[in-house]
Amino acid sequence: MRWLKIPLFFLLISVFASACSTPTPAPTPTPTLDPAVQRGLDLFGGKGRCATCHSLTPDFVIVGPSLAGIATRAETRIPGWSARDYIEDSILSPNNYRVEGFDAAQMDVTIGKQLTVDELNDLLAYLLTLK
Ligand code: HEC
């Protein structure tokens, strides 16, 4: 039976070698957000303090209206205004338009002033994804 050992040896080697060279499947890429949107999301919960008053769960009121779907709703608020214009104005001049059932004075008017132009743009990029 000695003759059997040699091919068996090579068989084992080749099985072992092929097992080692089996390419590991490429990890599925995790979807990455646009960098501006990601920064806006961070500002929403961080420096902007928006999340202390606005939930992203439909109809769930913390202090202000839920911002779920705001990108779609914003277009309908002021005739002729784009969603971007309306959301920007809501942040910079919260008293310009009062959402029914809410007190405009509750939104902190100083928040917009504390954001840089870049931060405001990032925040808008994020909020405009909430369709
Ligand atoms: C102190 C609580 C408070 C904070 C903080 C706050 N908001 Fe508001 N926000 C409100 C209230 C109350 C209203 C509704 C009254 C009004 O129309 O101004 C509102 C309204 C809005 C609206 C209009 C919503 C609609 O349905 O038309 C937008 C957009 C908005 N806020 C965005 C923001 C963003 C972005 C931030 C963070 C930079 C923020 N808010 C921070 C309380 C707050």
Backbone and ligand atoms as CSV (ligand in chain L), in Angstrom:
chain,resi,resn,atom,element,x,y,z
A,1,MET,N,N,0.820,-1.220,0.000
A,1,MET,CA,C,0.000,0.000,0.000
A,1,MET,C,C,0.848,1.262,0.000
A,2,ARG,N,N,2.136,1.044,-0.016
A,2,ARG,CA,C,3.027,2.197,0.045
A,2,ARG,C,C,2.796,3.143,-1.134
A,3,TRP,N,N,2.500,2.537,-2.333
A,3,TRP,CA,C,2.299,3.336,-3.546
A,3,TRP,C,C,1.148,4.339,-3.372
A,4,LEU,N,N,0.212,4.020,-2.492
A,4,LEU,CA,C,-0.954,4.894,-2.298
A,4,LEU,C,C,-0.588,6.182,-1.549
A,5,LYS,N,N,0.428,6.050,-0.714
A,5,LYS,CA,C,0.756,7.173,0.170
A,5,LYS,C,C,1.248,8.399,-0.592
A,6,ILE,N,N,1.955,8.166,-1.668
A,6,ILE,CA,C,2.527,9.308,-2.392
A,6,ILE,C,C,1.422,10.175,-3.036
A,7,PRO,N,N,0.532,9.552,-3.864
A,7,PRO,CA,C,-0.549,10.411,-4.412
A,7,PRO,C,C,-1.409,11.035,-3.324
A,8,LEU,N,N,-1.611,10.288,-2.256
A,8,LEU,CA,C,-2.429,10.817,-1.165
A,8,LEU,C,C,-1.776,12.058,-0.563
A,9,PHE,N,N,-0.454,11.963,-0.457
A,9,PHE,CA,C,0.299,13.089,0.085
A,9,PHE,C,C,0.104,14.328,-0.794
A,10,PHE,N,N,0.220,14.124,-2.115
A,10,PHE,CA,C,0.061,15.273,-3.016
A,10,PHE,C,C,-1.376,15.789,-3.022
A,11,LEU,N,N,-2.296,14.846,-2.883
A,11,LEU,CA,C,-3.702,15.250,-2.846
A,11,LEU,C,C,-3.949,16.159,-1.641
A,12,LEU,N,N,-3.396,15.715,-0.504
A,12,LEU,CA,C,-3.583,16.511,0.711
A,12,LEU,C,C,-2.947,17.893,0.567
A,13,ILE,N,N,-1.762,17.916,-0.006
A,13,ILE,CA,C,-1.068,19.196,-0.185
A,13,ILE,C,C,-1.908,20.120,-1.068
A,14,SER,N,N,-2.450,19.554,-2.164
A,14,SER,CA,C,-3.184,20.438,-3.075
A,14,SER,C,C,-4.493,20.915,-2.450
A,15,VAL,N,N,-5.128,20.049,-1.640
A,15,VAL,CA,C,-6.353,20.484,-0.952
A,15,VAL,C,C,-6.019,21.614,0.020
A,16,PHE,N,N,-4.928,21.409,0.735
A,16,PHE,CA,C,-4.513,22.408,1.714
A,16,PHE,C,C,-4.178,23.732,1.020
A,17,ALA,N,N,-3.451,23.628,-0.079
A,17,ALA,CA,C,-3.036,24.838,-0.794
A,17,ALA,C,C,-4.249,25.583,-1.345
A,18,SER,N,N,-5.207,24.831,-1.878
A,18,SER,CA,C,-6.349,25.536,-2.459
A,18,SER,C,C,-7.210,26.162,-1.359
A,19,ALA,N,N,-7.238,25.488,-0.199
A,19,ALA,CA,C,-8.005,26.074,0.905
A,19,ALA,C,C,-7.392,27.399,1.323
A,20,CYS,N,N,-6.052,27.443,1.298
A,20,CYS,CA,C,-5.376,28.656,1.725
A,20,CYS,C,C,-5.528,29.781,0.728
A,21,SER,N,N,-5.612,29.409,-0.558
A,21,SER,CA,C,-5.639,30.469,-1.555
A,21,SER,C,C,-7.064,30.910,-1.892
A,22,THR,N,N,-8.053,30.271,-1.252
A,22,THR,CA,C,-9.424,30.685,-1.527
A,22,THR,C,C,-9.571,32.167,-1.166
A,23,PRO,N,N,-9.921,32.994,-2.146
A,23,PRO,CA,C,-10.014,34.418,-1.816
A,23,PRO,C,C,-11.145,34.672,-0.822
A,24,THR,N,N,-10.875,35.469,0.170
A,24,THR,CA,C,-11.939,35.806,1.118
A,24,THR,C,C,-12.890,36.786,0.423
A,25,PRO,N,N,-14.181,36.586,0.582
A,25,PRO,CA,C,-15.115,37.467,-0.114
A,25,PRO,C,C,-14.929,38.923,0.326
A,26,ALA,N,N,-15.000,39.826,-0.638
A,26,ALA,CA,C,-14.825,41.247,-0.320
A,26,ALA,C,C,-15.931,41.684,0.627
A,27,PRO,N,N,-15.597,42.432,1.670
A,27,PRO,CA,C,-16.658,42.874,2.584
A,27,PRO,C,C,-17.652,43.768,1.841
A,28,THR,N,N,-18.931,43.562,2.146
A,28,THR,CA,C,-19.939,44.399,1.485
A,28,THR,C,C,-19.758,45.838,1.967
A,29,PRO,N,N,-19.663,46.762,1.023
A,29,PRO,CA,C,-19.415,48.143,1.438
A,29,PRO,C,C,-20.598,48.697,2.232
A,30,THR,N,N,-20.297,49.358,3.339
A,30,THR,CA,C,-21.373,49.988,4.105
A,30,THR,C,C,-21.722,51.304,3.400
A,31,PRO,N,N,-23.011,51.558,3.206
A,31,PRO,CA,C,-23.368,52.782,2.494
A,31,PRO,C,C,-22.861,54.012,3.244
A,32,THR,N,N,-22.163,54.866,2.549
A,32,THR,CA,C,-21.649,56.060,3.214
A,32,THR,C,C,-22.482,57.258,2.797
A,33,LEU,N,N,-22.737,58.122,3.744
A,33,LEU,CA,C,-23.502,59.323,3.457
A,33,LEU,C,C,-22.598,60.326,2.763
A,34,ASP,N,N,-23.206,61.176,1.986
A,34,ASP,CA,C,-22.505,62.312,1.431
A,34,ASP,C,C,-21.878,63.070,2.622
A,35,PRO,N,N,-20.611,63.488,2.527
A,35,PRO,CA,C,-19.961,64.116,3.689
A,35,PRO,C,C,-20.724,65.309,4.244
A,36,ALA,N,N,-21.323,66.130,3.381
A,36,ALA,CA,C,-22.081,67.290,3.871
A,36,ALA,C,C,-23.305,66.833,4.662
A,37,VAL,N,N,-23.960,65.789,4.157
A,37,VAL,CA,C,-25.152,65.262,4.844
A,37,VAL,C,C,-24.754,64.691,6.206
A,38,GLN,N,N,-23.628,63.989,6.217
A,38,GLN,CA,C,-23.147,63.428,7.485
A,38,GLN,C,C,-22.837,64.534,8.491
A,39,ARG,N,N,-22.197,65.601,8.024
A,39,ARG,CA,C,-21.883,66.715,8.934
A,39,ARG,C,C,-23.181,67.363,9.432
A,40,GLY,N,N,-24.160,67.486,8.528
A,40,GLY,CA,C,-25.447,68.065,8.911
A,40,GLY,C,C,-26.151,67.230,9.960
A,41,LEU,N,N,-26.077,65.916,9.778
A,41,LEU,CA,C,-26.683,64.999,10.748
A,41,LEU,C,C,-26.024,65.173,12.120
A,42,ASP,N,N,-24.704,65.311,12.111
A,42,ASP,CA,C,-23.986,65.523,13.383
A,42,ASP,C,C,-24.394,66.846,14.029
A,43,LEU,N,N,-24.566,67.879,13.212
A,43,LEU,CA,C,-24.967,69.183,13.750
A,43,LEU,C,C,-26.380,69.125,14.324
A,44,PHE,N,N,-27.232,68.339,13.676
A,44,PHE,CA,C,-28.632,68.240,14.108
A,44,PHE,C,C,-28.727,67.757,15.555
A,45,GLY,N,N,-27.897,66.774,15.881
A,45,GLY,CA,C,-27.924,66.246,17.244
A,45,GLY,C,C,-26.889,66.907,18.144
A,46,GLY,N,N,-25.952,67.638,17.549
A,46,GLY,CA,C,-24.864,68.217,18.319
A,46,GLY,C,C,-24.998,69.713,18.483
A,47,LYS,N,N,-24.064,70.431,17.871
A,47,LYS,CA,C,-23.985,71.874,18.061
A,47,LYS,C,C,-25.304,72.617,17.766
A,48,GLY,N,N,-26.038,72.152,16.762
A,48,GLY,CA,C,-27.287,72.829,16.368
A,48,GLY,C,C,-28.390,72.698,17.413
A,49,ARG,N,N,-28.292,71.667,18.236
A,49,ARG,CA,C,-29.278,71.398,19.284
A,49,ARG,C,C,-30.683,71.166,18.752
A,50,CYS,N,N,-30.830,70.963,17.450
A,50,CYS,CA,C,-32.153,70.768,16.851
A,50,CYS,C,C,-32.873,69.580,17.487
A,51,ALA,N,N,-32.102,68.504,17.752
A,51,ALA,CA,C,-32.711,67.269,18.248
A,51,ALA,C,C,-33.285,67.415,19.650
A,52,THR,N,N,-32.920,68.496,20.362
A,52,THR,CA,C,-33.507,68.670,21.690
A,52,THR,C,C,-34.972,69.064,21.573
A,53,CYS,N,N,-35.370,69.619,20.432
A,53,CYS,CA,C,-36.765,70.038,20.256
A,53,CYS,C,C,-37.486,69.308,19.125
A,54,HIS,N,N,-36.730,68.772,18.178
A,54,HIS,CA,C,-37.362,68.147,17.009
A,54,HIS,C,C,-37.055,66.662,16.929
A,55,SER,N,N,-38.103,65.842,16.882
A,55,SER,CA,C,-37.892,64.410,16.661
A,55,SER,C,C,-37.887,64.147,15.159
A,56,LEU,N,N,-37.479,62.956,14.785
A,56,LEU,CA,C,-37.540,62.534,13.382
A,56,LEU,C,C,-38.571,61.427,13.221
A,57,THR,N,N,-39.374,61.240,14.271
A,57,THR,CA,C,-40.466,60.274,14.219
A,57,THR,C,C,-41.728,61.040,13.838
A,58,PRO,N,N,-42.434,60.610,12.793
A,58,PRO,CA,C,-43.605,61.365,12.352
A,58,PRO,C,C,-44.561,61.676,13.504
A,59,ASP,N,N,-44.983,62.922,13.590
A,59,ASP,CA,C,-45.972,63.393,14.572
A,59,ASP,C,C,-45.536,63.292,16.028
A,60,PHE,N,N,-44.295,62.950,16.286
A,60,PHE,CA,C,-43.842,62.893,17.678
A,60,PHE,C,C,-43.258,64.254,18.059
A,61,VAL,N,N,-43.966,64.948,18.965
A,61,VAL,CA,C,-43.578,66.304,19.331
A,61,VAL,C,C,-42.722,66.296,20.592
A,62,ILE,N,N,-41.547,66.891,20.511
A,62,ILE,CA,C,-40.752,67.107,21.730
A,62,ILE,C,C,-41.127,68.517,22.207
A,63,VAL,N,N,-40.658,69.537,21.478
A,63,VAL,CA,C,-41.103,70.908,21.725
A,63,VAL,C,C,-41.659,71.477,20.413
A,64,GLY,N,N,-40.894,71.263,19.342
A,64,GLY,CA,C,-41.307,71.714,18.022
A,64,GLY,C,C,-41.876,70.561,17.218
A,65,PRO,N,N,-42.356,70.854,16.008
A,65,PRO,CA,C,-42.925,69.799,15.165
A,65,PRO,C,C,-41.871,68.767,14.760
A,66,SER,N,N,-42.309,67.527,14.560
A,66,SER,CA,C,-41.399,66.500,14.049
A,66,SER,C,C,-40.866,66.954,12.698
A,67,LEU,N,N,-39.603,66.682,12.430
A,67,LEU,CA,C,-39.048,67.071,11.126
A,67,LEU,C,C,-39.012,65.894,10.150
A,68,ALA,N,N,-39.711,64.810,10.500
A,68,ALA,CA,C,-39.832,63.705,9.541
A,68,ALA,C,C,-40.568,64.243,8.314
A,69,GLY,N,N,-40.012,64.028,7.146
A,69,GLY,CA,C,-40.667,64.467,5.905
A,69,GLY,C,C,-40.606,65.961,5.661
A,70,ILE,N,N,-39.757,66.674,6.397
A,70,ILE,CA,C,-39.722,68.138,6.266
A,70,ILE,C,C,-39.338,68.582,4.845
A,71,ALA,N,N,-38.491,67.817,4.171
A,71,ALA,CA,C,-38.057,68.225,2.825
A,71,ALA,C,C,-39.250,68.290,1.871
A,72,THR,N,N,-40.222,67.428,2.074
A,72,THR,CA,C,-41.412,67.417,1.227
A,72,THR,C,C,-42.399,68.491,1.692
A,73,ARG,N,N,-42.602,68.556,2.996
A,73,ARG,CA,C,-43.584,69.490,3.557
A,73,ARG,C,C,-43.156,70.941,3.353
A,74,ALA,N,N,-41.855,71.181,3.445
A,74,ALA,CA,C,-41.334,72.544,3.371
A,74,ALA,C,C,-41.752,73.253,2.080
A,75,GLU,N,N,-41.859,72.484,1.004
A,75,GLU,CA,C,-42.232,73.090,-0.282
A,75,GLU,C,C,-43.651,73.628,-0.276
A,76,THR,N,N,-44.480,73.125,0.621
A,76,THR,CA,C,-45.891,73.502,0.623
A,76,THR,C,C,-46.177,74.644,1.604
A,77,ARG,N,N,-45.181,75.030,2.402
A,77,ARG,CA,C,-45.436,76.011,3.459
A,77,ARG,C,C,-45.709,77.415,2.942
A,78,ILE,N,N,-44.830,77.951,2.138
A,78,ILE,CA,C,-44.994,79.315,1.639
A,78,ILE,C,C,-44.992,79.265,0.107
A,79,PRO,N,N,-46.112,79.654,-0.531
A,79,PRO,CA,C,-46.201,79.558,-1.985
A,79,PRO,C,C,-45.013,80.239,-2.669
A,80,GLY,N,N,-44.388,79.550,-3.590
A,80,GLY,CA,C,-43.270,80.119,-4.345
A,80,GLY,C,C,-41.913,79.899,-3.694
A,81,TRP,N,N,-41.908,79.379,-2.492
A,81,TRP,CA,C,-40.625,79.138,-1.806
A,81,TRP,C,C,-40.209,77.688,-2.005
A,82,SER,N,N,-38.919,77.506,-2.264
A,82,SER,CA,C,-38.398,76.144,-2.364
A,82,SER,C,C,-38.266,75.579,-0.950
A,83,ALA,N,N,-38.120,74.248,-0.880
A,83,ALA,CA,C,-37.934,73.602,0.430
A,83,ALA,C,C,-36.698,74.192,1.113
A,84,ARG,N,N,-35.657,74.400,0.321
A,84,ARG,CA,C,-34.405,74.913,0.884
A,84,ARG,C,C,-34.599,76.309,1.483
A,85,ASP,N,N,-35.286,77.191,0.720
A,85,ASP,CA,C,-35.530,78.554,1.211
A,85,ASP,C,C,-36.323,78.524,2.516
A,86,TYR,N,N,-37.353,77.689,2.530
A,86,TYR,CA,C,-38.211,77.656,3.711
A,86,TYR,C,C,-37.455,77.131,4.937
A,87,ILE,N,N,-36.702,76.054,4.748
A,87,ILE,CA,C,-35.988,75.477,5.899
A,87,ILE,C,C,-34.912,76.453,6.395
A,88,GLU,N,N,-34.226,77.076,5.449
A,88,GLU,CA,C,-33.194,78.043,5.838
A,88,GLU,C,C,-33.821,79.183,6.643
A,89,ASP,N,N,-34.948,79.686,6.162
A,89,ASP,CA,C,-35.622,80.776,6.861
A,89,ASP,C,C,-36.137,80.320,8.232
A,90,SER,N,N,-36.576,79.069,8.306
A,90,SER,CA,C,-37.075,78.542,9.586
A,90,SER,C,C,-35.975,78.525,10.642
A,91,ILE,N,N,-34.737,78.319,10.169
A,91,ILE,CA,C,-33.621,78.273,11.118
A,91,ILE,C,C,-33.156,79.688,11.462
A,92,LEU,N,N,-33.037,80.536,10.430
A,92,LEU,CA,C,-32.496,81.881,10.660
A,92,LEU,C,C,-33.518,82.842,11.257
A,93,SER,N,N,-34.762,82.712,10.831
A,93,SER,CA,C,-35.813,83.617,11.325
A,93,SER,C,C,-37.048,82.806,11.687
A,94,PRO,N,N,-36.979,82.064,12.794
A,94,PRO,CA,C,-38.072,81.154,13.149
A,94,PRO,C,C,-39.422,81.864,13.306
A,95,ASN,N,N,-39.382,83.160,13.540
A,95,ASN,CA,C,-40.645,83.850,13.772
A,95,ASN,C,C,-41.368,84.256,12.481
A,96,ASN,N,N,-40.724,84.090,11.348
A,96,ASN,CA,C,-41.359,84.477,10.085
A,96,ASN,C,C,-42.594,83.658,9.772
A,97,TYR,N,N,-42.533,82.384,10.058
A,97,TYR,CA,C,-43.657,81.509,9.745
A,97,TYR,C,C,-43.925,80.659,10.973
A,98,ARG,N,N,-45.172,80.674,11.405
A,98,ARG,CA,C,-45.489,79.888,12.592
A,98,ARG,C,C,-46.240,78.626,12.166
A,99,VAL,N,N,-45.716,77.500,12.541
A,99,VAL,CA,C,-46.393,76.248,12.227
A,99,VAL,C,C,-47.631,76.156,13.109
A,100,GLU,N,N,-48.750,75.818,12.497
A,100,GLU,CA,C,-50.014,75.764,13.229
A,100,GLU,C,C,-49.903,74.846,14.445
A,101,GLY,N,N,-50.380,75.336,15.555
A,101,GLY,CA,C,-50.360,74.531,16.776
A,101,GLY,C,C,-49.094,74.719,17.601
A,102,PHE,N,N,-48.157,75.532,17.070
A,102,PHE,CA,C,-46.913,75.748,17.813
A,102,PHE,C,C,-46.693,77.233,18.049
A,103,ASP,N,N,-45.923,77.513,19.058
A,103,ASP,CA,C,-45.587,78.892,19.374
A,103,ASP,C,C,-44.225,79.196,18.753
A,104,ALA,N,N,-44.227,80.103,17.784
A,104,ALA,CA,C,-42.983,80.414,17.071
A,104,ALA,C,C,-41.882,80.840,18.036
A,105,ALA,N,N,-42.273,81.529,19.089
A,105,ALA,CA,C,-41.272,82.064,20.017
A,105,ALA,C,C,-40.488,80.966,20.720
A,106,GLN,N,N,-40.993,79.723,20.644
A,106,GLN,CA,C,-40.289,78.640,21.336
A,106,GLN,C,C,-39.005,78.227,20.633
A,107,MET,N,N,-38.911,78.521,19.345
A,107,MET,CA,C,-37.660,78.131,18.672
A,107,MET,C,C,-36.635,79.227,18.911
A,108,ASP,N,N,-35.516,78.810,19.419
A,108,ASP,CA,C,-34.451,79.715,19.821
A,108,ASP,C,C,-33.913,80.509,18.620
A,109,VAL,N,N,-34.124,81.815,18.625
A,109,VAL,CA,C,-33.713,82.635,17.480
A,109,VAL,C,C,-32.198,82.812,17.375
A,110,THR,N,N,-31.482,82.455,18.437
A,110,THR,CA,C,-30.032,82.655,18.385
A,110,THR,C,C,-29.306,81.483,17.718
A,111,ILE,N,N,-30.023,80.350,17.564
A,111,ILE,CA,C,-29.359,79.155,17.020
A,111,ILE,C,C,-28.747,79.428,15.650
A,112,GLY,N,N,-29.542,80.020,14.774
A,112,GLY,CA,C,-29.069,80.280,13.412
A,112,GLY,C,C,-27.818,81.141,13.398
A,113,LYS,N,N,-27.753,82.075,14.334
A,113,LYS,CA,C,-26.610,83.005,14.378
A,113,LYS,C,C,-25.335,82.311,14.852
A,114,GLN,N,N,-25.510,81.211,15.587
A,114,GLN,CA,C,-24.324,80.505,16.089
A,114,GLN,C,C,-23.715,79.555,15.061
A,115,LEU,N,N,-24.426,79.354,13.967
A,115,LEU,CA,C,-23.916,78.440,12.946
A,115,LEU,C,C,-23.134,79.219,11.897
A,116,THR,N,N,-22.043,78.642,11.416
A,116,THR,CA,C,-21.315,79.282,10.323
A,116,THR,C,C,-22.097,79.017,9.030
A,117,VAL,N,N,-21.746,79.718,7.976
A,117,VAL,CA,C,-22.419,79.516,6.687
A,117,VAL,C,C,-22.252,78.060,6.232
A,118,ASP,N,N,-21.058,77.507,6.416
A,118,ASP,CA,C,-20.817,76.106,6.042
A,118,ASP,C,C,-21.694,75.162,6.853
A,119,GLU,N,N,-21.793,75.449,8.148
A,119,GLU,CA,C,-22.608,74.575,9.003
A,119,GLU,C,C,-24.080,74.639,8.598
A,120,LEU,N,N,-24.536,75.846,8.288
A,120,LEU,CA,C,-25.923,76.001,7.857
A,120,LEU,C,C,-26.159,75.201,6.569
A,121,ASN,N,N,-25.214,75.291,5.638
A,121,ASN,CA,C,-25.350,74.545,4.378
A,121,ASN,C,C,-25.358,73.037,4.613
A,122,ASP,N,N,-24.526,72.563,5.535
A,122,ASP,CA,C,-24.490,71.131,5.845
A,122,ASP,C,C,-25.816,70.684,6.465
A,123,LEU,N,N,-26.318,71.518,7.357
A,123,LEU,CA,C,-27.592,71.212,8.006
A,123,LEU,C,C,-28.713,71.153,6.961
A,124,LEU,N,N,-28.698,72.094,6.030
A,124,LEU,CA,C,-29.706,72.103,4.970
A,124,LEU,C,C,-29.568,70.858,4.093
A,125,ALA,N,N,-28.326,70.485,3.779
A,125,ALA,CA,C,-28.106,69.290,2.948
A,125,ALA,C,C,-28.727,68.073,3.627
A,126,TYR,N,N,-28.555,68.001,4.955
A,126,TYR,CA,C,-29.134,66.877,5.697
A,126,TYR,C,C,-30.666,66.953,5.719
A,127,LEU,N,N,-31.201,68.113,6.095
A,127,LEU,CA,C,-32.662,68.232,6.237
A,127,LEU,C,C,-33.376,67.987,4.901
A,128,LEU,N,N,-32.707,68.326,3.807
A,128,LEU,CA,C,-33.335,68.124,2.491
A,128,LEU,C,C,-33.378,66.646,2.086
A,129,THR,N,N,-32.710,65.784,2.873
A,129,THR,CA,C,-32.824,64.339,2.592
A,129,THR,C,C,-34.053,63.756,3.292
A,130,LEU,N,N,-34.663,64.525,4.192
A,130,LEU,CA,C,-35.800,63.994,4.975
A,130,LEU,C,C,-37.091,64.165,4.188
A,131,LYS,N,N,-37.248,63.355,3.146
A,131,LYS,CA,C,-38.408,63.509,2.262
A,131,LYS,C,C,-39.619,62.742,2.761
L,1,HEC,C1,C,-36.010,75.295,21.730
L,1,HEC,C2,C,-36.651,74.380,20.823
L,1,HEC,C3,C,-36.203,74.364,19.380
L,1,HEC,C4,C,-34.920,74.188,18.900
L,1,HEC,C5,C,-33.643,74.030,19.695
L,1,HEC,C6,C,-35.022,74.158,17.461
L,1,HEC,N1,N,-36.326,74.318,17.077
L,1,HEC,FE1,FE,-37.031,74.322,15.178
L,1,HEC,N2,N,-38.908,74.759,15.855
L,1,HEC,C7,C,-39.282,74.843,17.189
L,1,HEC,C8,C,-40.700,75.173,17.273
L,1,HEC,C9,C,-41.501,75.361,18.552
L,1,HEC,C10,C,-41.159,75.292,15.941
L,1,HEC,C11,C,-42.592,75.616,15.483
L,1,HEC,C12,C,-42.885,77.085,15.594
L,1,HEC,C13,C,-42.416,77.837,14.406
L,1,HEC,O1,O,-42.995,77.653,13.340
L,1,HEC,O2,O,-41.453,78.594,14.534
L,1,HEC,C14,C,-40.015,75.018,15.066
L,1,HEC,C15,C,-40.053,75.002,13.684
L,1,HEC,C16,C,-39.034,74.546,12.873
L,1,HEC,C17,C,-39.146,74.290,11.455
L,1,HEC,C18,C,-40.408,74.420,10.618
L,1,HEC,C19,C,-41.097,73.068,10.630
L,1,HEC,C20,C,-42.295,72.950,9.758
L,1,HEC,O3,O,-42.945,71.895,9.831
L,1,HEC,O4,O,-42.620,73.873,8.996
L,1,HEC,C21,C,-37.935,73.860,11.026
L,1,HEC,C22,C,-37.536,73.448,9.615
L,1,HEC,C23,C,-37.055,73.846,12.170
L,1,HEC,N3,N,-37.755,74.267,13.287
L,1,HEC,C24,C,-35.735,73.444,12.125
L,1,HEC,C25,C,-34.884,73.499,13.210
L,1,HEC,C26,C,-33.472,73.213,13.128
L,1,HEC,C27,C,-32.741,72.791,11.863
L,1,HEC,C28,C,-32.945,73.383,14.380
L,1,HEC,C29,C,-31.506,73.286,14.797
L,1,HEC,C30,C,-30.578,74.171,14.118
L,1,HEC,C31,C,-34.058,73.747,15.246
L,1,HEC,N4,N,-35.202,73.819,14.506
L,1,HEC,C32,C,-33.942,73.978,16.613
L,1,HEC,C33,C,-38.453,74.621,18.270
L,1,HEC,C34,C,-37.078,74.453,18.222
